[in-house]
């Protein structure tokens, strides 16, 4: 029972931290264009 006094706050802090990282990724443009990097591999411009 005493371990719950440690594990519950640690898990709440971990959830808030993961949510903050995800929020930062959303607002910094991480997920704006998901198709372009895949197309860049196929559109190789190695002309001699």
C-alpha positions in Angstrom: 0.0 0.0 0.0 2.9 2.4 0.7 4.2 2.0 -2.8 1.0 3.6 -4.1 2.0 6.8 -2.4 5.0 6.9 -4.8 3.6 5.3 -7.9 0.5 7.4 -8.3 2.2 10.8 -8.3 5.0 9.5 -10.5 2.5 8.2 -13.1 0.6 11.5 -13.0 3.8 13.4 -13.6 4.7 11.1 -16.4 1.3 11.5 -18.1 1.6 15.3 -17.9 5.1 15.2 -19.3 4.1 13.0 -22.2 1.1 15.3 -22.9 3.4 18.4 -22.8 5.8 16.8 -25.3 2.9 15.9 -27.6 1.4 19.4 -27.4 4.8 20.9 -28.2 5.2 18.6 -31.2 1.7 19.6 -32.5 2.3 23.3 -32.2 5.8 23.3 -33.5 4.8 21.9 -36.9 6.0 18.3 -36.4 3.0 16.8 -38.0 2.2 19.4 -40.7 3.3 17.6 -43.8 3.6 13.8 -43.5 3.6 12.9 -47.2 6.5 15.1 -48.5 9.4 13.1 -46.9 8.1 9.9 -48.4 7.8 11.5 -51.8 11.3 13.0 -51.6 12.8 9.5 -51.4 11.1 8.5 -54.7 11.8 11.8 -56.5 15.6 11.3 -56.5 17.4 14.0 -58.6 20.8 12.4 -59.0 21.5 13.6 -62.5 25.1 13.3 -63.8 
